[in-house]
Each structure stands twice: as structure tokens, then as C-alpha cells.
Amino acid sequence: MKINLSGHHVDVTDSIKEHINEKFSKIESHFPSLIALDIILSKEHHKFQAEISTNYEGARISVKGENEVMYPAISSAAKKLDAALKHRKGQIKANLHEKPVSTTPEIAHEIIQEMDLN
């Protein structure tokens, strides 16, 4: 899985890259068809934000984690991404199952109209 990491008003150091690789290795093993993650780390109004977006099985998934400290913001975004990917995987599995076919009940006045009462 490719991780595209960029920072806005934040210096992306080797320790941050290492932390991100560690956090997303679990997600990579659970969702092997995941190709790439776009991660943007930013600092606005004395809060750190981690925005993660990706494409998974035909759907665009975007999550955002926010905290006053950078590492918990990254962890929060990773948890939200894991939950969103599990939700999408469940939607795909649900679509594989055969849906029950509903039959309309026969209405009494339709039956009477069809009957020959002569």
C-alpha cells in the first residue's frame, strides 16, 4: 500500500512517517485490496488535523481526526478509517446476498372482479 503524506504548516519528520507506517500496517493487512492512502497533516487554530482519503471498492472514503497533539490526531483518523472501511466491506457483502422477493397479496375485490358471477 502506498502512503502519500503531506504536511500543511507541519514538518513531516522521519518519526512521524514511522508512526504512520506503524498505524496503517494493520489496516493494510485487513484490507489487501487497498492501493493508496492520501494523508494530509495540518495545524490550524492550535489543533492538529489528520485528513485521510482513499478509494476502496469503488467508493471514495474520507476521514478526519483532530486533536491538540499530533499523534492522537493520527490515531483518531486511523480508527475512523478502519471503521469506514469495515462499513464499506459490509455493504459490499450485503449486496452479494440474494434479496427476498416480495409478492403482493391478492386483494379480495380484484378476485371478485375476475370471477364470472353470471
Contact map, one row per residue, 1 for C-alpha under 8 A:
1110000000000000000000000001000001111000000000000000000000000000000000000000000000000000000000000000000000000000000000
1111000000000000000000000000000000111000000000000000000000000000000000000000000000000000000000000000000000000000000000
1111100000000000000000000000000000011110000000000000000000000000000000000000000000000000000000000000000000000000000000
0111110000000000000000000000000000011110000000000000000000000000000000000000000000000000000000000000000000000000000000
0011111000000000000000000000000000000111100000000000000000000000000000000000000000000000000000000000000000000000000000
0001111100010000000000000000000000000011100000000000000000000000000000000000000000000000000000000000000000000000000000
0000111111110000000000000000000000000001110000000000000000000000000000000000000000000000000000000000000000000000000000
0000011111100000000000000000000000000001111000000000000000000000000000000000000000000000000000000000000000000000000000
0000001111100000000000000000000000000000011000000000000000000000000000000000000000000000000000000000000000000000000000
0000001111110000000000000000000000000000111000000000000000000000000000000000000000000000000000000000000000000000000000
0000001111111000000000000000000000000000000000000000000000000000000000000000000000000000000000000000000000000000000000
0000011001111101100000000000000000000000000000000000000000000000000000000000000000000000000000000000000000000000000000
0000000000111111100000000000000000000000000000000000000000000000000000000000000000000000000000000000000000000000000000
0000000000011111110000000000000000000000000000000000000000000000000000000000000000000000000000000000000000000000000000
0000000000001111111000000000000000000000000000000000000000000000000000000000000000000000000000000000000000000000000000
0000000000011111111100000000000000000000000000000000000000000000000000000000000000000000000000000000000000000000000000
0000000000011111111110000000000000000000000000000000000000000000000000000000000000000000000000000000000000000000000000
0000000000000111111111000000000000000000000000000000000000000000000000000000000000000000000000000000000000000000000000
0000000000000011111111100000000000000000000000000000000000000000000000000000000000000000000000000000000000000000000000
0000000000000001111111110000000000000000000000000000000000000000000000000100000000000000000000000000000000000000000000
0000000000000000111111111000000000000000000000000000000000000000000000000000000000000000000000000000000000000000000000
0000000000000000011111111100000000000000000000000000000000000000000000000000000000000000000000000000000000000000000000
0000000000000000001111111110000000000000000000000000000000000000000000000010010000000000000000000000000000000000000000
0000000000000000000111111111000000000000000000000000000000000000000000000000010000000000000000000000000000000000000000
0000000000000000000011111111100000000000000000000000000000000000000000000000000000000000000000000000000000000000000000
0000000000000000000001111111110000000000000000000000000000000000000000000000000000000000000000000000000000000000000000
0000000000000000000000111111111000000000000000000000000000000000000000000000000001000000000000000000000000000000000000
1000000000000000000000011111111101000000000000000000000000000000000000000000000000000000000000000000000000000000000000
0000000000000000000000001111111100000000000000000000000000000000000000000000000000000000000000000000000000000000000000
0000000000000000000000000111111100000000000000000000000000000000000000000000000000000000000000000000000000000000000000
0000000000000000000000000011111111000000000000000000000000000000000000000000000000000000000000000000000000000000000000
0000000000000000000000000001111111100000000000000000000000000000000000000000000000000000000000000000000000000000000000
0000000000000000000000000000001111100000000000000000000110000000000000000000000000000000000000000000000000000000000000
1000000000000000000000000001001111110000000000000000001100000000000000000000000000000000000000000000000000000000000000
1100000000000000000000000000000111111000000000000000001000000000000000000000000000000000000000000000000000000000000000
1111000000000000000000000000000001111100000000000000011000000000000000000000000000000000000000000000000000000000000000
1111000000000000000000000000000000111110000000000001110000000000000000000000000000000000000000000000000000000000000000
0011100000000000000000000000000000011111000000000011110000000000000000000000000000000000000000000000000000000000000000
0011110000000000000000000000000000001111100000000111100000000000000000000000000000000000000000000000000000000000000000
0000111100000000000000000000000000000111110000001111000000000000000000000000000000000000000000000000000000000000000000
0000111101000000000000000000000000000011111000011110000000000000000000000000000000000000000000000000000000000000000000
0000001111000000000000000000000000000001111100011100000000000000000000000000000000000000000000000000000000000000000000
0000000111000000000000000000000000000000111111111000000000000000000000000000000000000000000000000000000000000000000000
0000000000000000000000000000000000000000011111111000000000000000000000000000000000000000000000000000000000000000000000
0000000000000000000000000000000000000000001111100000000000000000000000000000000000000000000000000000000000000000000000
0000000000000000000000000000000000000000001111110000000000000000000100000000000000000000000000000000000000000000000000
0000000000000000000000000000000000000000001111111000000000000000011110000000000000000000000000000000000000000000000000
0000000000000000000000000000000000000000111101111100000000000000011111001000000000000000000000000000000000000000000000
0000000000000000000000000000000000000001111100111110000000000001111001001100000000000000000000000000000000000000000000
0000000000000000000000000000000000000011110000011111000000000001110000001100100000000000000000000000000000000000000000
0000000000000000000000000000000000000111100000001111100000000111100000000000100000000000000000000000000000000000000000
0000000000000000000000000000000000001111000000000111110000000111000000000000100010000000000000000000000000000000000000
0000000000000000000000000000000000001110000000000011111000011110000000000000000000000000000000000000000000000000000000
0000000000000000000000000000000000011100000000000001111100011100000000000000000000000000000000000000000000000000000000
0000000000000000000000000000000001110000000000000000111111111000000000000000000000000000000000000000000000000000000000
0000000000000000000000000000000011000000000000000000011111111000000000000000000000001001000000000000000000000000000000
0000000000000000000000000000000010000000000000000000001111100000000000000000000000000000000000000000000000000000000000
0000000000000000000000000000000000000000000000000000001111110000000000000000000000000000000000000000000000000000000000
0000000000000000000000000000000000000000000000000000001111111000000000000000000000000000000000000000000000000000000000
0000000000000000000000000000000000000000000000000000111101111100000000000000000000000000000000000000000000000000000000
0000000000000000000000000000000000000000000000000000111100111110000000000000000010011000000000000000000000000000000000
0000000000000000000000000000000000000000000000000011110000011111000000000000000010000000000000000000000000000000000000
0000000000000000000000000000000000000000000000000011100000001111100000000000100110000000000000000000000000000000000000
0000000000000000000000000000000000000000000000001111000000000111110000000001100100000000000000000000000000000000000000
0000000000000000000000000000000000000000000000001110000000000011111000001111110100000000000000000000000000000000000000
0000000000000000000000000000000000000000000000111100000000000001111100011101100000000000000000000000000000000000000000
0000000000000000000000000000000000000000000000111000000000000000111111011000000000000000000000000000000000000000000000
0000000000000000000000000000000000000000000001110000000000000000011111001000000000000000000000000000000000000000000000
0000000000000000000000000000000000000000000000110000000000000000001111111000000000000000000000000000000000000000000000
0000000000000000000000000000000000000000000000011000000000000000001111111100000000000000000000000000000000000000000000
0000000000000000000000000000000000000000000000000000000000000000000011111110000000000000000000000000000000000000000000
0000000000000000000000000000000000000000000000000000000000000000011011111111000000000000000000000000000000000000000000
0000000000000000000000000000000000000000000000011100000000000000111111111111100000000000000000000000000000000000000000
0000000000000000000100000000000000000000000000001100000000000000110001111111110000000000000000000000000000000000000000
0000000000000000000000100000000000000000000000000000000000000000100000111111111000000000000000000000000000000000000000
0000000000000000000000000000000000000000000000000000000000000001110000011111111100000000000000000000000000000000000000
0000000000000000000000000000000000000000000000000111000000000011110000001111111110000000000000000000000000000000000000
0000000000000000000000110000000000000000000000000000000000000000100000000111111111000000000000000000000000000000000000
0000000000000000000000000000000000000000000000000000000000000000000000000011111111100000000000000000000000000000000000
0000000000000000000000000000000000000000000000000000000000000011100000000001111111110000000000000000000000000000000000
0000000000000000000000000000000000000000000000000001000000001110000000000000111111111000000000000000000000000000000000
0000000000000000000000000010000000000000000000000000000000000000000000000000011111111100000000000000000000000000000000
0000000000000000000000000000000000000000000000000000000000000000000000000000001111111110000000000000000000000000000000
0000000000000000000000000000000000000000000000000000000000001000000000000000000111111111000000000000000000000000000000
0000000000000000000000000000000000000000000000000000000100001000000000000000000011111111100000000000000000000000000000
0000000000000000000000000000000000000000000000000000000000000000000000000000000001111111110000000000000000000000000000
0000000000000000000000000000000000000000000000000000000000000000000000000000000000111111111000000000000000000000000000
0000000000000000000000000000000000000000000000000000000100000000000000000000000000011111111100000000000000000000000000
0000000000000000000000000000000000000000000000000000000000000000000000000000000000001111111110000000000000000000000000
0000000000000000000000000000000000000000000000000000000000000000000000000000000000000111111111000000000000000000000000
0000000000000000000000000000000000000000000000000000000000000000000000000000000000000011111111100000000000000000000000
0000000000000000000000000000000000000000000000000000000000000000000000000000000000000001111111110000000000000000000000
0000000000000000000000000000000000000000000000000000000000000000000000000000000000000000111111111000000000000000000000
0000000000000000000000000000000000000000000000000000000000000000000000000000000000000000011111111000000000000000000000
0000000000000000000000000000000000000000000000000000000000000000000000000000000000000000001111111100000000000000000000
0000000000000000000000000000000000000000000000000000000000000000000000000000000000000000000111111100000000000000000000
0000000000000000000000000000000000000000000000000000000000000000000000000000000000000000000011111110000000000000000000
0000000000000000000000000000000000000000000000000000000000000000000000000000000000000000000000111111000000000000000000
0000000000000000000000000000000000000000000000000000000000000000000000000000000000000000000000001111100000000000000000
0000000000000000000000000000000000000000000000000000000000000000000000000000000000000000000000000111110000000000000000
0000000000000000000000000000000000000000000000000000000000000000000000000000000000000000000000000011111000000000000000
0000000000000000000000000000000000000000000000000000000000000000000000000000000000000000000000000001111100000000000000
0000000000000000000000000000000000000000000000000000000000000000000000000000000000000000000000000000111110000000000000
0000000000000000000000000000000000000000000000000000000000000000000000000000000000000000000000000000011111000000000000
0000000000000000000000000000000000000000000000000000000000000000000000000000000000000000000000000000001111100000000000
0000000000000000000000000000000000000000000000000000000000000000000000000000000000000000000000000000000111110110000000
0000000000000000000000000000000000000000000000000000000000000000000000000000000000000000000000000000000011111110000000
0000000000000000000000000000000000000000000000000000000000000000000000000000000000000000000000000000000001111111000000
0000000000000000000000000000000000000000000000000000000000000000000000000000000000000000000000000000000000111111100000
0000000000000000000000000000000000000000000000000000000000000000000000000000000000000000000000000000000001111111110000
0000000000000000000000000000000000000000000000000000000000000000000000000000000000000000000000000000000001111111111000
0000000000000000000000000000000000000000000000000000000000000000000000000000000000000000000000000000000000011111111000
0000000000000000000000000000000000000000000000000000000000000000000000000000000000000000000000000000000000001111111100
0000000000000000000000000000000000000000000000000000000000000000000000000000000000000000000000000000000000000111111100
0000000000000000000000000000000000000000000000000000000000000000000000000000000000000000000000000000000000000011111110
0000000000000000000000000000000000000000000000000000000000000000000000000000000000000000000000000000000000000000111111
0000000000000000000000000000000000000000000000000000000000000000000000000000000000000000000000000000000000000000001111
0000000000000000000000000000000000000000000000000000000000000000000000000000000000000000000000000000000000000000000111
